[in-house]
Amino acid sequence: MAVHYKKATGFTIIELMITVAIVAIIAAIALPSYQNYIMKSRRTDGLTALADLRLAQEKFRSNCPHYAASVGASQVCAANSANSVLEGDTESTEAFYTISMSSPSNTEFIITATGQNGQENDTGCESISIDETGEISPADCDNK
């Protein structure tokens, strides 16, 4: 009488370890790329806030002889730039950036979006600025 052995089916531990190693290598490559993609997409939140406030500054100056020095809850066109307030938010829509203004005068301004809630780790683009000409600084943060 012949003995028939049933052939074992399934994976060996070596095959399983090779598969786990391959998945780990792919994850190690993909995760940093994904994180960079997320930061770049969140950068749009700051760029949108900057563009909106830049347009609001231009509208403000069409009614007032100078640009506003700060952002606040209500708009104030004072006798000088230092006391004028532009109505707007000090945080971007999705709260990844805080907004501030500097260098206000009759003819120029700089609006800055500073990263928060993870965007402060966006290397080179932790802080993004726009001026009255629409120039974005640093230029690499333009998302074009």
Secondary structure, 3 states (H helix, E strand, C coil): CCCCCCCCCCCCHHHHHHHHHHHHHHHHHHHHHHHHHHHHHHHHHHHHHHHHHHHHHHHHHHHCCCCCCEEECCCECCCCHHHCEEECCCECCCCCEEEEEECCCCCCCEEEEEECCCHHHCCCCCEEEEECCCCEECHHHHCC
